[in-house]
C-alpha cells in the first residue's frame, strides 16, 4: 500500500418524527424533547476515542445522516462542527452535507445551517405526489417539498441533492418521470434516484405493498434515465445523477474505498492502519440511550480479511459509471487485481479496461450482482 486513502467523517443523528415503513436504518421515533446537548457531548467523547485512528490526515468531507439530522437545531449542528474543527484537521475545500426533511420546521433552520458551515443539503423528498407520499408514510406534502427546495436555495445553498425513489406502490413510468421533471426544474445540481427495495426488519417486509412488476420497473428506469440524460444530467453511479461539478464527494470517497470515521449511535467506520495496511470496520453502540451513557461507545471491530478486500473494493468501485484507475486496486487493498480474473471477466463481457481504468461494461453494470459473484467465487490457482 503506497498511500493512505482520503479520510471522511460520518455523523449519525438517530431520531425521526416517525419511522417510515420502508426504512431499515438505525432510526428511532422521538418520544420527547431531543437530548441535543447530551448527544453533542457524547459525539465529542466518541470522536476523541477515535483520534488515534486519524494518523495525521485531514478530513475531506463530513456527512450528517440519520434518522433526520434536521431535527437538530442549527446551533447544535454548529457546535458539532466546532468540536470537529477543534480535534481534527479539516481540508480547505471541506464538503459538509446534512440530510434534511422537507417539513416546515426544518425549513426554518436552513439559513442557520448555512451560517454554521453546512454547504450541501440532501433533501429527502422521495416523491412529489400525494398518493406515493402517503404509501411511503411520509409526513410532508409535495407542495411542502417544493417550498423546502426553494427555501434551501434562498438560504444560500448552491449544492443541493434531491432524494427520490422509484418503483413505488402503484407507480407508473409517467409518474416516476414526473417526479424527476419536478426536481430537475429547480436547477439543483444532484439527484439521487433509486428503486424502493423491501428490507428485513421493516413494516413493508411484514406487510409488503403491491409494487410494479419487472416490466414496469424496466420501463420506469428506461424512461427516467432517458429524461435525465437528455436534460444534462450525468449518471456517475448506480443511483446518482449530477450536473457539472455537482457530484457528492463524500459518497465518492465511499465508492473509491476511502476511509471514514463514524461517530454517533450505530455509526459505522472504515479505517486503514498506517503501519500494517490492515483495513478494519468499526461500529458504535446502536441504541441512543446506551450511546448517551457510554464513555467509549465502540461496539465492535473486525479486520477485513485480505481475500475479502478485493470483493469489497469492487462492490463499491464498480458502482461508478466511469470505474476507477486500475492502480487504485493495489493502492487501496495492497494487492493488484488478479490478471486471470480480469481476463475471464473481459471475455464474459462484464469488465473492460480502457486507459488503465477498471470499468464495468454496460452488461456488467446492468448485472452488477452477477459480476460481483464472479469476483467472490474466484480462487487463484498455483
SULMO-V655291 format. One record per residue. D_FIRST is the distance of its C-alpha to the first C-alpha in whole Angstrom. Layout:
D_FIRST
D_FIRST
This chain:
0
4
6
8
10
13
16
19
22
24
28
30
34
35
39
41
45
45
42
42
43
40
37
35
33
33
37
40
43
45
47
49
47
44
42
41
41
40
37
36
36
34
31
31
31
28
26
27
26
22
22
20
17
17
15
17
16
19
20
20
23
25
27
30
30
33
36
37
36
39
41
40
42
40
41
39
36
36
36
33
31
33
32
28
29
30
27
24
23
24
23
26
26
25
26
28
30
32
34
38
41
44
46
49
47
44
45
47
44
42
43
42
38
38
40
37
34
33
33
32
34
34
37
38
41
40
44
47
49
51
51
48
47
50
48
45
46
45
48
48
50
49
51
49
46
47
48
45
43
46
46
42
42
45
43
41
38
37
34
35
34
37
36
38
38
40
42
44
47
49
48
49
46
49
48
44
45
47
44
42
45
46
42
42
45
44
41
38
35
33
34
33
35
34
36
38
37
38
36
37
39
40
44
43
42
45
47
46
47
48
46
46
46
43
45
46
42
41
44
43
39
40
43
41
38
41
42
39
38
41
41
38
35
32
30
27
26
28
30
29
32
32
34
32
29
30
27
26
23
22
22
20
17
18
18
15
13
13
14
17
20
23
26
30
31
29
26
23
20
16
14
10
10
9
10
9
7
10
11
15
18
21
24
27
31
32
36
37
40
37
35
37
38
35
34
30
30
27
28
25
21
19
16
15
15
13
15
16
13
13
17
16
14
17
20
19
17
20
23
22
25
23
20
17
15
14
11
10
10
7
5
7
7
5
8
10
13
16
19
22
21
20
24
26
25
26
29
30
30
27
24
24
22
23
22
18
18
18
22
24
27
30
31
28
28
31
30
27
27
28
25
23
25
25
21
22
24
22
22
21
23
24
